[in-house]
Amino acid sequence: MPEKPDYPELEAARLNWRFTPADSCLAAKVILVTGASDGIGRALAKTYATFGAHVVLLGRTRAKLEVVFDWITTHTRTEPVIVPCELAALDEESGYALRDAIDDSFGRLDGIVHNASILGPKVPIAHYPAQQWQQVLQVNAFAPFLLTQVLLPVLEKSPNASIVMISSSVGRKGRAYWGAYAVSKFALEGLTEVLADEHSHAGKIRINSLNPGGTRTAMRRAAYPAEDPATLPNPEDRLDVALYLMTDSAIGVTGERFDARSWDGPVDDGKSEQ
C-alpha cells in the first residue's frame, strides 16, 4: 500500500480524528459497503481500502462504482469487487447470489455497512405517495434486513464480524415532513437492537448504529437545498467512528447508538495501535 495515497480529504480529516488507527488496522478484512458509489459510501469504501480492507462495492450505477474501484486499485494493494445492485428490486435470489460470490472469492465476510438509502419526498404524511413510501422502506429498511439475513453464514465465518447501520437523527427523534425516510431509520435502529441481542451470547458478530450527522453529500443538498454546502464537513471528517467500529478495537461493542458529532472516541485499551 502506498504510504501516502492521493486522498487529501482523508489526510486532512485524520488530523482531528478521535481514534488513532494503525495503518494496517483493517488488513485483509472483507467489508461490504452499500451505496459505495457516492457520498458517505464512497468515502467509506476508499477509507477502508486505505487501511487495508478488501471492499465489496455495492451500488446502483456501475460507472460510478468503477471510478471508486479504479481509485482503490491505483492507490492501495487491496482487491475491491464491484456489485451493481438495485436495492429497490432486491430479492432472496440476488441476495444468495451475492453471498455465494463473497464466499467463493474470500471465504468469509468481516463487515457490512448498510449505508445505501434514498430520501423520498419531504411532505406531510397526509400527502405522502404510497408507492414512494413503499420504495423508501424497501431500499432503506427491507434491503438491510434481507442482506444481513442471507449474509449471516459468511459473517459467522469471520472471527470478529461487525455490522454498522447508518442511521439519522430523524430515526431517533421523529420530525415533521421526514416521512418514510425517518420511519425507515427507526426500523434500522430496531433491527440493530434485535440483531445485537440475538448475537450477544455468541459474541462473534457485533451490530451498532451510527448517525454521521450532516455532511457534504448530494442527499444533504436534496434535503436542505438552501444550505451552503461549504458550511458542512466532508464525509471523511466523520469516519473515525465508522473505522473504529470495523477494527478489532471495537470487539465487544454491540447494540450501541453512535453519533459521529458527539462521539468522544474509544476507551484507550491499547488495541488501536496494534
C-alpha positions in Angstrom: 0.0 0.0 0.0 1.4 3.5 -0.8 2.5 5.3 2.3 0.5 8.4 1.3 -2.3 7.7 -1.1 -3.7 10.6 -3.1 -6.6 11.3 -0.7 -6.2 14.8 0.7 -9.7 14.8 2.3 -8.7 11.8 4.4 -5.3 13.2 5.3 -6.9 16.5 6.5 -9.6 14.7 8.4 -7.2 12.4 10.3 -5.6 15.4 12.0 -8.8 15.8 14.0 -9.9 12.2 14.4 -10.7 11.0 17.9 -9.4 7.5 17.1 -5.8 6.9 16.1 -5.8 3.8 13.9 -2.8 1.8 12.8 -2.2 2.0 9.1 -3.0 -1.7 8.7 -5.8 -1.9 11.2 -8.2 -3.4 8.6 -5.6 -5.6 6.8 -7.2 -8.4 4.8 -10.7 -7.8 6.3 -13.5 -8.1 3.8 -16.1 -5.4 4.1 -19.3 -4.8 2.1 -20.4 -1.2 1.7 -23.8 -0.5 0.2 -24.2 2.8 -1.6 -20.5 2.8 -2.3 -20.6 5.0 -5.4 -21.4 8.3 -3.8 -21.2 10.4 -0.7 -20.5 8.7 2.6 -20.4 5.3 1.0 -17.7 6.3 -1.4 -15.7 7.8 1.4 -16.2 4.7 3.5 -15.0 2.4 0.7 -11.9 4.5 0.0 -11.1 4.8 3.7 -11.5 1.1 4.5 -9.3 0.2 1.5 -6.7 2.7 2.5 -6.4 0.9 5.9 -6.1 -2.5 4.2 -9.6 -3.9 3.7 -10.9 -5.7 0.6 -14.1 -3.8 -0.1 -17.2 -5.1 -1.8 -18.6 -2.1 -3.6 -22.4 -2.4 -3.9 -24.4 0.3 -5.7 -26.8 1.1 -8.4 -24.5 2.6 -11.1 -21.7 0.6 -12.5 -19.9 3.6 -14.0 -19.7 5.3 -10.6 -18.6 2.1 -8.9 -15.9 1.7 -11.5 -14.5 5.1 -10.5 -14.2 4.0 -6.9 -12.8 0.7 -8.0 -10.1 2.3 -10.1 -9.1 4.7 -7.3 -8.8 1.8 -4.9 -6.7 -0.4 -7.2 -4.5 2.5 -8.1 -3.8 3.7 -4.5 -4.0 0.5 -2.4 -2.9 -3.1 -2.7 -6.4 -4.4 -1.8 -8.8 -6.3 -4.0 -12.1 -4.5 -4.4 -15.1 -6.1 -6.0 -17.9 -4.3 -7.9 -21.5 -5.5 -7.3 -24.1 -3.4 -9.3 -27.4 -3.9 -7.5 -30.7 -2.1 -7.5 -31.8 -2.4 -3.9 -35.3 -1.4 -4.8 -35.6 -4.7 -6.6 -33.5 -6.8 -4.2 -34.9 -10.3 -3.6 -33.7 -13.5 -1.9 -32.3 -14.9 -5.2 -30.0 -12.0 -5.8 -29.0 -11.9 -2.1 -28.0 -15.6 -2.1 -26.0 -15.0 -5.3 -24.1 -12.2 -3.6 -23.5 -14.5 -0.6 -22.1 -17.3 -2.8 -19.9 -14.8 -4.7 -18.4 -13.5 -1.5 -17.9 -16.9 -0.1 -16.2 -18.2 -3.2 -14.0 -15.1 -3.5 -13.0 -14.6 0.1 -14.3 -17.4 2.2 -15.8 -15.1 4.8 -17.2 -11.6 5.4 -15.8 -9.4 8.2 -18.2 -6.5 8.0 -21.2 -4.8 6.4 -22.0 -1.1 6.4 -25.7 -0.6 5.5 -25.2 2.9 4.1 -27.4 3.0 0.9 -30.6 4.9 1.3 -33.0 7.2 -0.6 -34.6 10.4 0.8 -38.1 10.3 -0.7 -40.3 13.3 -0.7 -40.4 15.7 2.3 -44.1 16.1 2.6 -46.8 15.6 5.3 -47.9 12.0 5.9 -51.4 13.1 4.7 -49.9 13.7 1.2 -47.2 11.1 1.0 -47.5 9.0 -2.2 -48.0 5.4 -1.1 -45.7 4.0 -3.9 -42.8 6.2 -2.9 -43.3 5.3 0.8 -43.0 1.6 -0.1 -39.9 2.2 -2.2 -38.1 4.1 0.6 -38.9 1.4 3.1 -37.7 -1.3 0.6 -34.3 0.4 0.0 -33.7 1.8 3.5 -35.1 -0.9 5.7 -36.0 -4.1 3.9 -32.8 -4.4 1.9 -30.6 -4.2 5.1 -32.7 -6.9 6.7 -32.5 -9.2 3.7 -28.8 -8.7 3.0 -28.0 -9.3 6.7 -30.1 -12.4 6.8 -28.6 -14.0 3.7 -25.1 -13.0 4.6 -25.1 -14.2 8.2 -23.5 -17.6 7.2 -20.4 -15.8 5.7 -20.3 -13.3 8.6 -20.2 -16.2 11.0 -17.0 -17.5 9.3 -15.2 -14.3 10.5 -13.6 -14.5 13.9 -14.9 -11.0 14.7 -17.6 -9.5 12.3 -19.1 -6.0 12.5 -22.4 -4.7 11.1 -22.9 -0.9 11.0 -26.3 0.6 10.3 -26.0 4.2 9.0 -28.9 5.9 10.8 -30.0 9.5 11.2 -31.1 11.9 13.9 -34.7 11.7 12.4 -34.5 7.9 13.0 -34.1 8.6 16.8 -36.4 11.5 17.1 -39.1 11.9 14.5 -39.7 15.2 12.8 -42.4 16.6 10.6 -42.2 16.0 6.9 -39.4 13.4 7.0 -42.0 10.7 6.3 -40.8 7.3 5.1 -37.1 8.3 5.5 -37.5 8.8 9.2 -39.6 5.7 9.6 -37.0 3.6 7.7 -34.2 4.8 10.0 -36.3 4.0 13.1 -36.6 0.5 11.6 -32.8 0.3 11.2 -32.4 1.2 14.9 -34.8 -1.6 15.8 -33.0 -4.0 13.6 -29.8 -3.1 15.3 -31.2 -3.8 18.7 -32.8 -7.1 17.8 -29.8 -8.4 16.0 -27.4 -7.3 18.7 -29.5 -9.1 21.3 -29.8 -12.3 19.2 -26.0 -12.4 18.7 -24.9 -11.2 22.2 -24.2 -14.7 23.6 -22.1 -16.0 20.7 -20.2 -12.7 20.6 -18.8 -13.2 17.0 -21.0 -10.6 15.3 -21.4 -7.1 16.7 -24.1 -4.7 15.4 -24.2 -1.0 16.0 -26.0 2.0 14.5 -24.2 5.2 13.5 -25.6 8.7 12.9 -23.0 10.5 10.9 -24.7 13.9 11.1 -24.9 16.4 8.2 -22.0 16.1 5.7 -21.3 17.5 2.3 -23.3 15.0 0.1 -25.9 15.0 -2.6 -28.6 13.7 -0.3 -27.9 16.5 2.1 -28.3 19.0 -0.7 -31.6 17.5 -1.7 -32.8 17.6 1.9 -31.6 21.2 2.6 -31.4 23.0 -0.8 -30.9 26.4 0.8 -28.0 25.3 2.9 -24.5 26.4 2.0 -22.5 23.1 1.5 -19.3 24.9 2.4 -20.5 25.1 6.0 -20.6 21.3 6.3 -17.8 18.8 6.9 -16.6 16.4 4.3 -17.8 12.8 4.9 -14.2 11.8 5.8 -14.3 14.1 8.8 -16.9 11.9 10.4 -15.4 8.5 9.6 -13.2 7.9 12.6 -16.1 6.2 14.4 -17.0 4.1 11.3 -13.4 3.0 11.0 -13.2 2.2 14.8 -16.3 0.0 14.6 -14.7 -2.2 11.9 -11.4 -2.7 13.8 -10.6 -5.2 16.5 -10.5 -2.3 18.9 -14.3 -2.4 18.9 -14.6 -6.1 19.8 -17.3 -6.5 22.4 -19.0 -3.2 21.4 -22.5 -4.1 20.3 -26.1 -2.8 20.4 -25.0 0.8 20.7 -26.2 4.0 19.1 -23.2 6.2 18.0 -23.4 9.8 16.9 -20.3 10.9 15.0 -20.8 14.5 16.0 -20.6 13.9 19.8 -18.5 10.7 19.9 -15.6 11.1 22.4 -13.6 8.2 20.9 -13.0 4.7 22.3 -11.7 3.9 25.7 -7.9 3.6 25.4 -7.5 -0.2 25.6 -4.1 -0.3 23.8 -5.6 -2.0 20.7 -5.8 0.9 18.4 -2.2 0.9 17.6 -1.8 -2.9 17.3 
